[in-house]
Amino acid sequence: MQFRHLRAACLSVALLVTGTAHAADTWCGAGKTVHFAGITWESGAFATEVLRQILEKGYGCKTDEVPGSTAATETALAHNDVQVWAEQWTGRSEITAKAVAAGNVKLVGDTLPGGTKEGWFVPDYVVKGDPSRGIKPSAPGLVAVSDLPKYKDVFTDDEEPGKGRFLNCPSGWDCERVNTRLLKVLKLDDSYTNFRPGTGAALDAAIASAYTRGKPILFYYWGPAALMAKYKLTELKMPPYNADCWKTLRDESSTSQCASSYMVSHVTVGVSTPFYNDDPQLMELFTKVKFPMDFLNETILDMSVKKVDGSTMATQFLRTHPEMWKQWVPADVASKIQASLAGA
């Protein structure tokens, strides 16, 4: 019993010490660099830079960013060549899933409360109209994907006037393959063409062009994303999420596919297991990081409109939203971050 009390007392002292200084036996305390995966999309770039700056300014860590494709950097995470992947969508990467199962990667926290949003959308004015723009509803009864055959003439494809056009993801994206299979299992491929833009930018441009002109458009999209903050959109109801059907939609070898809504992914911080084991204080930070969907959509839109990178936006976030990030870190760490921002 005496030993137990002594051990508890020692642990309390250790926690007090690590609360004010990064212990020498931690990853950062030993002077090792924390390698972050370079994420190219806006929300991932923003999250990466927020975490990097907090680690550098508040915990005295050395960090850098490792460029590369998603597959390459996720593989590097599994081998501890990268320590942090700041925006992991659960259930979307076979590489990460295998690394987690093998014990090489840990998924920490839940940085997007409520999870991601994916589905098929139309502008609000298609269903409700927009009196301020003189737009009357062109598909007032459109609620679900099952209603789409009745409205194929609303979304006419210029190249195949007898069909409507569904604006899919670019070829090669995971969502493009899922949407292509959904068109088939929902029996919509007879009434809609499966149009694939060349790039993500082309997808955004097509949506923006139609919205600006007040024209009907049917398309796949996701959140967090800038367009979710910029435009008023209506999501069409799909059959309920079914885990088995979802697997068939993602499995290229499946010969018996069935319909399902998109899986809601949780967004976590992916970390290599050695880093996870070496730095519990930073893992505590990662469990507390939260970016609400509306806030993140607006932030991404701001990045897009002002053409600023993740680093600039992260610094702006730390300056203007201490009420958010100060909840994630101990008071002494927050003071260091605040002081570094004042001196910058």
C-alpha positions in Angstrom: 0.0 0.0 0.0 2.9 2.4 0.9 4.5 1.6 -2.5 1.2 2.4 -4.2 1.0 5.9 -2.5 4.7 6.6 -3.3 4.1 5.7 -7.0 1.0 8.0 -7.1 3.0 10.8 -5.6 5.8 10.4 -8.1 3.4 10.4 -10.9 1.8 13.6 -9.7 5.2 15.3 -9.5 6.0 14.0 -13.0 2.7 15.5 -14.4 3.5 18.8 -12.7 6.9 18.9 -14.3 5.7 18.0 -17.8 2.9 20.6 -17.4 5.5 23.4 -17.4 8.3 21.9 -19.5 8.5 19.3 -22.2 10.2 16.3 -20.5 13.6 15.3 -21.9 12.5 11.7 -22.5 9.6 12.8 -24.9 10.0 13.0 -28.6 10.4 16.8 -28.7 12.3 16.9 -25.4 14.9 14.6 -27.0 15.3 17.1 -29.8 13.8 14.9 -32.5 12.0 16.5 -35.4 8.2 15.9 -35.8 7.7 15.3 -39.5 4.2 16.3 -40.7 2.7 14.9 -43.9 2.2 17.7 -46.4 -1.5 17.7 -47.2 -2.5 19.7 -50.3 -6.2 20.3 -49.8 -7.2 23.5 -47.8 -8.7 22.0 -44.7 -5.8 19.5 -44.3 -3.2 22.2 -45.0 -4.8 24.5 -42.4 -5.0 21.7 -39.7 -1.4 20.7 -40.4 -0.2 24.3 -39.9 -2.2 24.9 -36.8 -0.8 21.8 -35.1 2.7 22.6 -36.3 2.6 26.1 -35.0 1.2 25.0 -31.6 4.0 22.4 -31.3 6.7 24.8 -32.2 5.5 27.9 -30.3 4.0 26.2 -27.3 6.0 23.0 -26.8 9.4 23.9 -28.3 9.2 21.1 -30.9 11.2 21.1 -34.1 8.9 20.3 -37.0 9.0 20.1 -40.8 6.6 19.1 -43.6 7.1 16.1 -45.9 5.7 16.5 -49.4 4.3 13.6 -51.4 1.1 11.9 -52.6 -1.4 10.7 -50.1 -0.4 7.1 -50.6 3.3 8.0 -50.1 2.9 10.0 -46.9 0.5 7.5 -45.4 3.0 4.7 -46.1 5.7 6.9 -44.5 3.5 7.4 -41.4 3.2 3.6 -41.1 7.0 3.4 -41.1 7.5 6.3 -38.7 9.3 8.3 -41.4 6.4 10.8 -40.9 4.9 11.2 -37.4 1.7 13.2 -38.0 -1.0 13.1 -40.6 -3.3 16.0 -39.5 -6.5 15.1 -41.3 -7.3 11.4 -41.5 -10.8 10.5 -42.7 -11.6 7.2 -41.0 -12.6 4.3 -43.2 -11.2 5.9 -46.4 -7.6 4.6 -46.6 -6.6 1.0 -46.9 -3.0 1.9 -46.2 -3.9 3.6 -42.9 -6.4 0.8 -42.0 -3.7 -1.8 -42.4 -1.2 0.2 -40.4 -3.6 0.7 -37.6 -4.4 -3.0 -37.6 -0.7 -3.8 -37.5 -0.2 -1.5 -34.5 2.0 0.9 -36.5 -0.4 3.9 -36.5 -2.7 5.4 -33.9 -5.8 7.5 -34.8 -6.2 10.2 -32.1 -9.0 12.6 -31.4 -12.1 13.7 -33.4 -11.2 17.0 -34.9 -14.5 17.6 -36.9 -17.5 17.2 -34.5 -20.2 15.3 -36.3 -17.9 14.0 -39.0 -17.7 14.7 -42.7 -20.5 15.4 -45.2 -20.8 13.8 -48.6 -23.6 13.4 -51.0 -25.5 14.7 -54.1 -26.6 18.3 -54.1 -28.5 20.9 -56.1 -28.6 24.7 -55.4 -31.4 25.7 -53.0 -33.1 27.8 -55.8 -33.7 24.6 -57.8 -36.1 23.4 -55.2 -37.2 26.6 -53.5 -36.6 29.3 -56.0 -35.0 32.6 -55.2 -37.3 35.7 -55.4 -34.4 38.1 -54.8 -32.8 36.8 -58.1 -36.1 36.3 -59.9 -35.6 32.6 -60.0 -38.6 30.3 -59.8 -38.2 26.7 -58.5 -37.5 24.4 -61.4 -37.8 21.1 -59.4 -40.1 22.0 -56.4 -40.8 18.3 -55.6 -37.2 17.2 -55.7 -36.3 15.7 -52.3 -34.5 12.4 -52.9 -32.4 10.7 -55.5 -35.4 8.5 -56.2 -37.1 11.7 -57.6 -34.4 12.4 -60.2 -35.9 10.5 -63.2 -38.9 12.9 -63.1 -36.6 15.9 -63.4 -34.0 14.8 -66.0 -35.2 17.6 -68.3 -34.4 20.1 -65.6 -30.7 19.0 -65.6 -30.4 18.5 -69.4 -27.1 17.4 -70.7 -26.1 19.5 -73.7 -24.4 16.6 -75.4 -27.2 14.2 -74.8 -30.4 16.2 -74.6 -32.6 13.2 -73.9 -30.8 12.8 -70.5 -30.0 14.8 -67.5 -26.4 15.4 -66.4 -24.9 14.3 -63.2 -21.6 16.1 -62.4 -19.4 13.5 -60.8 -15.8 13.7 -59.3 -12.8 13.6 -61.6 -11.8 10.2 -62.9 -9.5 8.4 -60.5 -11.0 9.8 -57.3 -12.5 7.3 -54.9 -15.8 9.3 -55.0 -16.0 9.0 -58.8 -16.0 5.2 -58.6 -18.6 5.2 -55.8 -20.9 7.6 -57.7 -20.6 5.7 -60.9 -21.8 2.5 -59.1 -24.5 4.5 -57.3 -25.9 5.7 -60.7 -26.2 2.1 -61.7 -27.7 0.6 -58.6 -30.1 3.5 -58.2 -31.2 2.8 -61.9 -30.3 6.4 -62.9 -27.8 5.6 -65.6 -30.7 5.4 -68.2 -31.8 8.9 -67.4 -28.6 10.7 -66.5 -25.1 10.9 -68.1 -22.2 10.4 -65.8 -20.1 13.5 -66.5 -16.6 13.6 -65.0 -14.7 16.9 -65.0 -11.0 16.8 -65.6 -9.9 18.2 -62.2 -11.3 19.3 -58.8 -10.9 22.9 -60.0 -13.0 22.1 -63.0 -15.7 20.6 -60.8 -15.7 23.8 -58.7 -15.8 26.0 -61.7 -18.8 24.2 -63.2 -20.8 24.5 -60.0 -19.8 28.2 -59.6 -20.7 29.0 -63.2 -24.2 27.4 -62.9 -24.9 29.0 -59.5 -23.8 32.5 -60.6 -26.2 32.2 -63.6 -29.0 30.7 -61.5 -29.1 27.5 -63.6 -30.0 24.0 -62.4 -27.1 21.7 -61.7 -26.9 18.2 -60.0 -23.5 17.3 -58.6 -21.6 15.4 -55.9 -19.8 17.4 -53.2 -18.4 17.1 -49.7 -17.6 19.0 -46.6 -15.6 20.5 -45.2 -15.1 22.7 -48.3 -15.3 26.3 -49.4 -18.3 25.9 -51.6 -20.3 24.6 -48.6 -19.9 28.1 -47.1 -20.2 30.1 -50.3 -23.5 28.7 -51.7 -26.8 27.6 -50.3 -27.2 23.9 -51.3 -29.8 21.2 -50.8 -28.6 17.7 -50.2 -30.8 15.0 -51.8 -31.9 12.1 -49.6 -30.3 8.7 -50.4 -31.1 5.2 -49.1 -29.9 4.9 -45.5 -26.3 4.1 -44.8 -25.7 0.4 -44.9 -22.2 -0.8 -44.0 -22.3 -3.9 -46.2 -23.6 -2.0 -49.2 -21.0 0.7 -48.7 -18.3 -1.9 -48.9 -19.7 -3.2 -52.2 -19.7 0.4 -53.6 -16.0 0.8 -52.8 -14.9 -2.7 -53.9 -14.0 -2.8 -57.5 -14.2 -6.6 -57.6 -17.7 -6.7 -56.2 -20.3 -8.2 -58.6 -23.3 -7.5 -56.4 -23.6 -3.9 -55.4 -26.4 -2.2 -53.4 -27.3 1.4 -52.6 -26.2 3.3 -49.5 -25.7 6.8 -48.4 -22.1 7.9 -48.0 -20.4 6.8 -44.8 -19.8 9.6 -42.4 -16.1 9.7 -41.6 -14.6 10.9 -38.4 -11.7 13.1 -38.9 -8.7 12.2 -36.6 -5.0 13.0 -36.3 -3.0 10.0 -37.5 0.2 9.5 -35.6 3.0 6.9 -35.8 3.0 4.6 -32.9 6.6 5.4 -31.7 5.6 9.1 -31.6 2.3 8.2 -29.8 4.2 6.3 -27.1 7.0 8.9 -26.7 4.8 12.0 -26.2 1.6 11.5 -24.2 1.4 15.3 -23.6 1.0 16.0 -27.3 -1.4 13.1 -27.7 -3.5 14.9 -25.0 -3.4 18.0 -27.2 -4.6 16.0 -30.2 -7.6 14.6 -28.4 -8.8 18.1 -27.7 -8.5 19.7 -31.1 -11.9 20.6 -32.6 -12.9 22.6 -35.7 -16.7 22.9 -36.1 -17.9 22.3 -39.7 -19.3 25.8 -40.3 -16.1 27.4 -39.0 -13.9 25.1 -41.1 -16.0 25.8 -44.2 -15.7 29.5 -43.7 -12.0 29.2 -43.1 -11.4 27.3 -46.3 -13.5 29.8 -48.2 -11.4 32.6 -46.7 -8.3 30.9 -47.8 -9.7 30.5 -51.3 -10.9 34.0 -51.7 -7.8 35.7 -50.2 -5.5 33.2 -51.8 -3.6 32.5 -48.6 -1.8 29.3 -47.7 -2.3 27.1 -44.7 0.6 28.6 -42.7 -0.8 32.2 -43.0 -4.3 31.1 -42.1 -3.1 29.1 -39.1 -1.2 32.2 -37.8 -4.4 34.3 -38.3 -6.4 31.6 -36.5 -4.1 31.6 -33.5 -4.2 35.4 -33.3 -8.0 35.8 -33.7 -9.5 32.7 -32.0 -7.7 32.1 -28.7 -11.1 31.2 -27.2 -10.9 28.0 -29.3 -7.3 26.9 -29.1 -6.7 27.8 -25.5 -9.1 25.0 -24.6 -6.7 22.5 -26.1 -3.5 23.3 -24.2 -2.3 23.9 -20.6 -2.1 27.6 -19.4 1.7 27.8 -19.6 1.7 26.5 -23.1 -1.0 29.0 -24.1 1.1 31.8 -22.6 4.1 30.8 -24.7 2.0 30.7 -27.9 0.5 34.1 -27.1 3.9 35.6 -26.4 5.3 34.2 -29.7 2.4 35.8 -31.6 2.9 39.1 -29.9 6.6 39.1 -30.9 6.1 38.0 -34.5 
